[in-house]
Amino acid sequence: MLAKTYGKLQTESPLSPYRAFVVQFRTETNVARGQVSGRVEHVVSGQATHFTSVKELLAFIGHVLSTVRAPPR
C-alpha cells in the first residue's frame, strides 16, 4: 500500500514548503487511545505551538494555512 501511495504522490502537484509542518510527539502519545501531545512547527514561518489533542494540532495547522501565503510565481 505504501508503494502505491508513493507512486500516486509522484503524479500529483508538487508539495509546497509553505504548507509543510514538523510534528513531534511526546513519548506518552498513544494514538490508539486518542492521546496525543507534542509540538508542531510551520517550516517556512517558524510559527510553533504545543498541543495536547488532535483538535489542537489541527486547529493550529488550519490557522497557519489560512494566514500564511506562498509568494506569487
Distance bins in CASP14 RR format, pairs under 12 A and 6 or more apart:
PFRMAT RR
TARGET T0000
AUTHOR 0000-0000-0000
RMODE 2
METHOD distances of the structure
MODEL  1
1 7 0 0 0 0 0 1 0 0 0 0 0
1 8 0 0 0 0 0 1 0 0 0 0 0
2 8 0 0 0 0 0 1 0 0 0 0 0
2 9 0 0 0 0 0 1 0 0 0 0 0
3 9 0 0 0 0 0 1 0 0 0 0 0
3 10 0 0 0 0 0 1 0 0 0 0 0
4 10 0 0 0 0 0 1 0 0 0 0 0
4 11 0 0 0 0 0 1 0 0 0 0 0
5 11 0 0 0 0 0 1 0 0 0 0 0
5 12 0 0 0 0 0 1 0 0 0 0 0
6 12 0 0 0 0 0 1 0 0 0 0 0
9 15 1 0 0 1 0 0 0 0 0 0 0
13 19 0 0 0 0 0 1 0 0 0 0 0
14 20 0 0 0 0 0 1 0 0 0 0 0
14 70 0 0 0 0 0 1 0 0 0 0 0
14 73 0 0 0 0 0 1 0 0 0 0 0
15 21 0 0 0 0 0 1 0 0 0 0 0
15 43 0 0 0 0 0 1 0 0 0 0 0
15 70 0 0 0 0 0 1 0 0 0 0 0
16 42 0 0 0 0 0 1 0 0 0 0 0
16 43 0 0 0 0 1 0 0 0 0 0 0
16 44 0 0 0 0 1 0 0 0 0 0 0
16 65 0 0 0 0 0 1 0 0 0 0 0
16 68 0 0 0 0 0 1 0 0 0 0 0
16 69 0 0 0 0 0 1 0 0 0 0 0
16 70 1 0 1 0 0 0 0 0 0 0 0
16 71 0 0 0 0 0 1 0 0 0 0 0
16 73 0 0 0 0 0 1 0 0 0 0 0
17 42 0 0 0 0 1 0 0 0 0 0 0
17 43 1 0 1 0 0 0 0 0 0 0 0
17 44 1 0 1 0 0 0 0 0 0 0 0
17 45 0 0 0 0 0 1 0 0 0 0 0
17 46 0 0 0 0 0 1 0 0 0 0 0
17 68 0 0 0 0 0 1 0 0 0 0 0
17 70 0 0 0 0 1 0 0 0 0 0 0
17 71 0 0 0 0 0 1 0 0 0 0 0
18 42 0 0 0 0 1 0 0 0 0 0 0
18 43 0 0 0 0 1 0 0 0 0 0 0
18 44 1 0 1 0 0 0 0 0 0 0 0
18 45 0 0 0 0 1 0 0 0 0 0 0
18 46 0 0 0 0 0 1 0 0 0 0 0
18 47 0 0 0 0 0 1 0 0 0 0 0
18 64 0 0 0 0 1 0 0 0 0 0 0
18 65 0 0 0 0 1 0 0 0 0 0 0
18 67 0 0 0 0 0 1 0 0 0 0 0
18 68 1 0 0 1 0 0 0 0 0 0 0
18 69 1 0 0 1 0 0 0 0 0 0 0
18 70 1 1 0 0 0 0 0 0 0 0 0
18 71 0 0 0 0 1 0 0 0 0 0 0
18 72 0 0 0 0 0 1 0 0 0 0 0
18 73 0 0 0 0 0 1 0 0 0 0 0
19 42 0 0 0 0 1 0 0 0 0 0 0
19 43 0 0 0 0 1 0 0 0 0 0 0
19 44 0 0 0 0 1 0 0 0 0 0 0
19 45 0 0 0 0 0 1 0 0 0 0 0
19 61 0 0 0 0 1 0 0 0 0 0 0
19 62 0 0 0 0 0 1 0 0 0 0 0
19 64 0 0 0 0 1 0 0 0 0 0 0
19 65 1 0 0 1 0 0 0 0 0 0 0
19 66 0 0 0 0 0 1 0 0 0 0 0
19 68 0 0 0 0 1 0 0 0 0 0 0
19 69 0 0 0 0 0 1 0 0 0 0 0
19 70 1 0 0 1 0 0 0 0 0 0 0
20 40 0 0 0 0 0 1 0 0 0 0 0
20 41 0 0 0 0 1 0 0 0 0 0 0
20 42 1 0 0 1 0 0 0 0 0 0 0
20 43 1 0 1 0 0 0 0 0 0 0 0
20 44 1 0 0 1 0 0 0 0 0 0 0
20 45 0 0 0 0 0 1 0 0 0 0 0
20 46 0 0 0 0 0 1 0 0 0 0 0
20 61 0 0 0 0 0 1 0 0 0 0 0
20 64 0 0 0 0 0 1 0 0 0 0 0
20 65 0 0 0 0 0 1 0 0 0 0 0
20 68 0 0 0 0 0 1 0 0 0 0 0
20 70 0 0 0 0 0 1 0 0 0 0 0
21 39 0 0 0 0 0 1 0 0 0 0 0
21 40 1 0 1 0 0 0 0 0 0 0 0
21 41 1 0 0 1 0 0 0 0 0 0 0
21 42 1 0 1 0 0 0 0 0 0 0 0
21 43 1 0 0 1 0 0 0 0 0 0 0
21 44 0 0 0 0 1 0 0 0 0 0 0
21 45 0 0 0 0 0 1 0 0 0 0 0
21 46 0 0 0 0 1 0 0 0 0 0 0
21 47 0 0 0 0 1 0 0 0 0 0 0
21 48 0 0 0 0 1 0 0 0 0 0 0
21 49 0 0 0 0 0 1 0 0 0 0 0
21 51 0 0 0 0 0 1 0 0 0 0 0
21 57 0 0 0 0 1 0 0 0 0 0 0
21 58 0 0 0 0 0 1 0 0 0 0 0
21 60 0 0 0 0 1 0 0 0 0 0 0
21 61 1 0 0 1 0 0 0 0 0 0 0
21 62 0 0 0 0 0 1 0 0 0 0 0
21 63 0 0 0 0 0 1 0 0 0 0 0
21 64 1 0 0 1 0 0 0 0 0 0 0
21 65 0 0 0 0 1 0 0 0 0 0 0
21 68 0 0 0 0 0 1 0 0 0 0 0
22 38 0 0 0 0 0 1 0 0 0 0 0
22 39 0 0 0 0 1 0 0 0 0 0 0
22 40 1 0 0 1 0 0 0 0 0 0 0
22 41 1 0 1 0 0 0 0 0 0 0 0
22 42 0 0 0 0 1 0 0 0 0 0 0
22 43 1 0 0 1 0 0 0 0 0 0 0
22 44 0 0 0 0 0 1 0 0 0 0 0
22 46 0 0 0 0 1 0 0 0 0 0 0
22 47 0 0 0 0 0 1 0 0 0 0 0
22 48 0 0 0 0 1 0 0 0 0 0 0
22 61 0 0 0 0 0 1 0 0 0 0 0
23 29 0 0 0 0 0 1 0 0 0 0 0
23 36 0 0 0 0 1 0 0 0 0 0 0
23 37 0 0 0 0 0 1 0 0 0 0 0
23 38 1 0 0 1 0 0 0 0 0 0 0
23 39 1 0 0 1 0 0 0 0 0 0 0
23 40 1 0 1 0 0 0 0 0 0 0 0
23 41 0 0 0 0 1 0 0 0 0 0 0
23 42 0 0 0 0 0 1 0 0 0 0 0
23 43 0 0 0 0 0 1 0 0 0 0 0
23 48 0 0 0 0 0 1 0 0 0 0 0
23 49 0 0 0 0 0 1 0 0 0 0 0
23 50 0 0 0 0 0 1 0 0 0 0 0
23 51 0 0 0 0 1 0 0 0 0 0 0
23 54 0 0 0 0 0 1 0 0 0 0 0
23 56 0 0 0 0 0 1 0 0 0 0 0
23 57 1 0 0 1 0 0 0 0 0 0 0
23 58 0 0 0 0 0 1 0 0 0 0 0
23 60 0 0 0 0 1 0 0 0 0 0 0
23 61 0 0 0 0 1 0 0 0 0 0 0
24 36 0 0 0 0 0 1 0 0 0 0 0
24 37 0 0 0 0 1 0 0 0 0 0 0
24 38 1 0 1 0 0 0 0 0 0 0 0
24 39 1 0 1 0 0 0 0 0 0 0 0
24 40 1 0 0 1 0 0 0 0 0 0 0
24 41 0 0 0 0 1 0 0 0 0 0 0
24 48 0 0 0 0 1 0 0 0 0 0 0
24 49 0 0 0 0 0 1 0 0 0 0 0
24 50 0 0 0 0 1 0 0 0 0 0 0
24 51 0 0 0 0 0 1 0 0 0 0 0
24 57 0 0 0 0 0 1 0 0 0 0 0
25 31 0 0 0 0 1 0 0 0 0 0 0
25 34 0 0 0 0 0 1 0 0 0 0 0
25 35 0 0 0 0 0 1 0 0 0 0 0
25 36 1 0 0 1 0 0 0 0 0 0 0
25 37 1 0 0 1 0 0 0 0 0 0 0
25 38 1 0 1 0 0 0 0 0 0 0 0
25 39 0 0 0 0 1 0 0 0 0 0 0
25 40 0 0 0 0 1 0 0 0 0 0 0
25 50 0 0 0 0 0 1 0 0 0 0 0
25 51 0 0 0 0 1 0 0 0 0 0 0
25 52 0 0 0 0 0 1 0 0 0 0 0
25 54 0 0 0 0 0 1 0 0 0 0 0
25 57 0 0 0 0 1 0 0 0 0 0 0
26 35 0 0 0 0 1 0 0 0 0 0 0
26 36 0 0 0 0 1 0 0 0 0 0 0
26 37 1 0 1 0 0 0 0 0 0 0 0
26 38 1 0 1 0 0 0 0 0 0 0 0
26 39 0 0 0 0 1 0 0 0 0 0 0
26 40 0 0 0 0 0 1 0 0 0 0 0
26 50 0 0 0 0 1 0 0 0 0 0 0
26 51 0 0 0 0 1 0 0 0 0 0 0
26 52 0 0 0 0 1 0 0 0 0 0 0
27 35 0 0 0 0 0 1 0 0 0 0 0
27 36 0 0 0 0 0 1 0 0 0 0 0
27 37 0 0 0 0 1 0 0 0 0 0 0
27 38 0 0 0 0 1 0 0 0 0 0 0
28 34 0 0 0 0 0 1 0 0 0 0 0
28 35 1 0 0 1 0 0 0 0 0 0 0
28 36 0 0 0 0 1 0 0 0 0 0 0
28 37 1 0 0 1 0 0 0 0 0 0 0
28 38 0 0 0 0 1 0 0 0 0 0 0
28 52 0 0 0 0 0 1 0 0 0 0 0
29 35 1 0 0 1 0 0 0 0 0 0 0
29 36 1 0 1 0 0 0 0 0 0 0 0
29 37 1 0 0 1 0 0 0 0 0 0 0
29 38 1 0 0 1 0 0 0 0 0 0 0
29 39 0 0 0 0 0 1 0 0 0 0 0
29 51 0 0 0 0 0 1 0 0 0 0 0
29 52 0 0 0 0 0 1 0 0 0 0 0
29 53 0 0 0 0 0 1 0 0 0 0 0
29 54 0 0 0 0 0 1 0 0 0 0 0
29 57 0 0 0 0 0 1 0 0 0 0 0
30 36 1 0 0 1 0 0 0 0 0 0 0
30 37 0 0 0 0 1 0 0 0 0 0 0
31 37 0 0 0 0 0 1 0 0 0 0 0
31 53 0 0 0 0 0 1 0 0 0 0 0
31 54 0 0 0 0 1 0 0 0 0 0 0
31 57 0 0 0 0 0 1 0 0 0 0 0
33 54 0 0 0 0 0 1 0 0 0 0 0
34 52 0 0 0 0 0 1 0 0 0 0 0
34 53 0 0 0 0 1 0 0 0 0 0 0
34 54 1 0 0 1 0 0 0 0 0 0 0
34 55 0 0 0 0 0 1 0 0 0 0 0
34 57 0 0 0 0 0 1 0 0 0 0 0
35 51 0 0 0 0 0 1 0 0 0 0 0
35 52 0 0 0 0 1 0 0 0 0 0 0
35 53 0 0 0 0 1 0 0 0 0 0 0
35 54 0 0 0 0 1 0 0 0 0 0 0
36 50 0 0 0 0 0 1 0 0 0 0 0
36 51 1 0 0 1 0 0 0 0 0 0 0
36 52 1 0 0 1 0 0 0 0 0 0 0
36 53 1 0 0 1 0 0 0 0 0 0 0
36 54 1 0 1 0 0 0 0 0 0 0 0
36 55 0 0 0 0 1 0 0 0 0 0 0
36 56 0 0 0 0 1 0 0 0 0 0 0
36 57 1 0 0 1 0 0 0 0 0 0 0
36 58 0 0 0 0 0 1 0 0 0 0 0
37 49 0 0 0 0 0 1 0 0 0 0 0
37 50 1 0 0 1 0 0 0 0 0 0 0
37 51 1 0 0 1 0 0 0 0 0 0 0
37 52 1 0 1 0 0 0 0 0 0 0 0
37 53 1 0 0 1 0 0 0 0 0 0 0
37 54 0 0 0 0 1 0 0 0 0 0 0
37 55 0 0 0 0 0 1 0 0 0 0 0
37 56 0 0 0 0 1 0 0 0 0 0 0
37 57 0 0 0 0 1 0 0 0 0 0 0
38 48 0 0 0 0 0 1 0 0 0 0 0
38 49 0 0 0 0 1 0 0 0 0 0 0
38 50 1 0 1 0 0 0 0 0 0 0 0
38 51 1 0 1 0 0 0 0 0 0 0 0
38 52 1 0 0 1 0 0 0 0 0 0 0
38 53 0 0 0 0 0 1 0 0 0 0 0
38 54 0 0 0 0 0 1 0 0 0 0 0
38 56 0 0 0 0 1 0 0 0 0 0 0
38 57 0 0 0 0 1 0 0 0 0 0 0
38 60 0 0 0 0 0 1 0 0 0 0 0
39 46 0 0 0 0 0 1 0 0 0 0 0
39 47 0 0 0 0 0 1 0 0 0 0 0
39 48 1 0 0 1 0 0 0 0 0 0 0
39 49 1 0 0 1 0 0 0 0 0 0 0
39 50 1 0 1 0 0 0 0 0 0 0 0
39 51 1 0 0 1 0 0 0 0 0 0 0
39 52 0 0 0 0 0 1 0 0 0 0 0
39 56 0 0 0 0 0 1 0 0 0 0 0
39 57 0 0 0 0 1 0 0 0 0 0 0
39 60 0 0 0 0 0 1 0 0 0 0 0
40 46 0 0 0 0 0 1 0 0 0 0 0
40 47 0 0 0 0 1 0 0 0 0 0 0
40 48 1 0 0 1 0 0 0 0 0 0 0
40 49 1 0 0 1 0 0 0 0 0 0 0
40 50 0 0 0 0 1 0 0 0 0 0 0
40 51 1 0 0 1 0 0 0 0 0 0 0
40 52 0 0 0 0 0 1 0 0 0 0 0
40 53 0 0 0 0 0 1 0 0 0 0 0
40 54 0 0 0 0 0 1 0 0 0 0 0
40 56 0 0 0 0 1 0 0 0 0 0 0
40 57 1 0 1 0 0 0 0 0 0 0 0
40 58 0 0 0 0 1 0 0 0 0 0 0
40 59 0 0 0 0 0 1 0 0 0 0 0
40 60 1 0 1 0 0 0 0 0 0 0 0
40 61 1 0 0 1 0 0 0 0 0 0 0
40 62 0 0 0 0 0 1 0 0 0 0 0
40 63 0 0 0 0 0 1 0 0 0 0 0
40 64 0 0 0 0 1 0 0 0 0 0 0
41 47 1 0 0 1 0 0 0 0 0 0 0
41 48 1 1 0 0 0 0 0 0 0 0 0
41 49 0 0 0 0 1 0 0 0 0 0 0
41 50 0 0 0 0 0 1 0 0 0 0 0
41 51 0 0 0 0 0 1 0 0 0 0 0
41 57 0 0 0 0 0 1 0 0 0 0 0
41 60 0 0 0 0 1 0 0 0 0 0 0
41 61 0 0 0 0 0 1 0 0 0 0 0
41 64 0 0 0 0 1 0 0 0 0 0 0
42 48 1 0 0 1 0 0 0 0 0 0 0
42 49 0 0 0 0 1 0 0 0 0 0 0
42 60 0 0 0 0 1 0 0 0 0 0 0
42 61 0 0 0 0 1 0 0 0 0 0 0
42 62 0 0 0 0 0 1 0 0 0 0 0
42 63 0 0 0 0 1 0 0 0 0 0 0
42 64 1 0 1 0 0 0 0 0 0 0 0
42 65 0 0 0 0 1 0 0 0 0 0 0
42 66 0 0 0 0 0 1 0 0 0 0 0
42 67 0 0 0 0 1 0 0 0 0 0 0
42 68 1 0 0 1 0 0 0 0 0 0 0
43 61 0 0 0 0 0 1 0 0 0 0 0
43 64 0 0 0 0 0 1 0 0 0 0 0
43 68 0 0 0 0 0 1 0 0 0 0 0
44 64 0 0 0 0 1 0 0 0 0 0 0
44 65 0 0 0 0 0 1 0 0 0 0 0
44 67 0 0 0 0 0 1 0 0 0 0 0
44 68 1 0 0 1 0 0 0 0 0 0 0
44 69 0 0 0 0 0 1 0 0 0 0 0
44 70 0 0 0 0 1 0 0 0 0 0 0
44 71 0 0 0 0 0 1 0 0 0 0 0
45 60 0 0 0 0 0 1 0 0 0 0 0
45 63 0 0 0 0 0 1 0 0 0 0 0
45 64 1 0 0 1 0 0 0 0 0 0 0
45 65 0 0 0 0 0 1 0 0 0 0 0
45 67 0 0 0 0 1 0 0 0 0 0 0
45 68 1 0 1 0 0 0 0 0 0 0 0
45 69 0 0 0 0 0 1 0 0 0 0 0
45 70 0 0 0 0 0 1 0 0 0 0 0
46 60 0 0 0 0 0 1 0 0 0 0 0
46 64 0 0 0 0 1 0 0 0 0 0 0
46 68 0 0 0 0 1 0 0 0 0 0 0
47 60 0 0 0 0 1 0 0 0 0 0 0
47 61 0 0 0 0 0 1 0 0 0 0 0
47 62 0 0 0 0 0 1 0 0 0 0 0
47 63 0 0 0 0 1 0 0 0 0 0 0
47 64 1 0 1 0 0 0 0 0 0 0 0
47 65 0 0 0 0 0 1 0 0 0 0 0
47 67 0 0 0 0 1 0 0 0 0 0 0
47 68 1 0 0 1 0 0 0 0 0 0 0
48 57 0 0 0 0 0 1 0 0 0 0 0
48 60 0 0 0 0 1 0 0 0 0 0 0
48 61 0 0 0 0 0 1 0 0 0 0 0
48 64 0 0 0 0 1 0 0 0 0 0 0
49 56 1 0 0 1 0 0 0 0 0 0 0
49 57 0 0 0 0 1 0 0 0 0 0 0
49 58 0 0 0 0 0 1 0 0 0 0 0
49 59 0 0 0 0 1 0 0 0 0 0 0
49 60 1 0 1 0 0 0 0 0 0 0 0
49 61 0 0 0 0 1 0 0 0 0 0 0
49 62 0 0 0 0 0 1 0 0 0 0 0
49 63 0 0 0 0 1 0 0 0 0 0 0
49 64 0 0 0 0 1 0 0 0 0 0 0
50 56 0 0 0 0 1 0 0 0 0 0 0
50 57 0 0 0 0 1 0 0 0 0 0 0
50 60 0 0 0 0 1 0 0 0 0 0 0
51 57 1 0 1 0 0 0 0 0 0 0 0
51 58 0 0 0 0 1 0 0 0 0 0 0
51 59 0 0 0 0 1 0 0 0 0 0 0
51 60 1 0 0 1 0 0 0 0 0 0 0
51 61 0 0 0 0 1 0 0 0 0 0 0
51 63 0 0 0 0 0 1 0 0 0 0 0
52 59 0 0 0 0 0 1 0 0 0 0 0
52 60 0 0 0 0 0 1 0 0 0 0 0
53 59 0 0 0 0 1 0 0 0 0 0 0
53 60 0 0 0 0 0 1 0 0 0 0 0
54 60 0 0 0 0 0 1 0 0 0 0 0
54 61 0 0 0 0 0 1 0 0 0 0 0
55 61 0 0 0 0 0 1 0 0 0 0 0
55 62 0 0 0 0 0 1 0 0 0 0 0
56 62 0 0 0 0 0 1 0 0 0 0 0
56 63 0 0 0 0 0 1 0 0 0 0 0
57 63 0 0 0 0 0 1 0 0 0 0 0
57 64 0 0 0 0 0 1 0 0 0 0 0
58 64 0 0 0 0 0 1 0 0 0 0 0
58 65 0 0 0 0 0 1 0 0 0 0 0
59 65 0 0 0 0 0 1 0 0 0 0 0
59 66 0 0 0 0 0 1 0 0 0 0 0
60 66 0 0 0 0 0 1 0 0 0 0 0
60 67 0 0 0 0 0 1 0 0 0 0 0
60 68 0 0 0 0 0 1 0 0 0 0 0
61 67 0 0 0 0 0 1 0 0 0 0 0
61 68 0 0 0 0 0 1 0 0 0 0 0
62 68 0 0 0 0 0 1 0 0 0 0 0
END
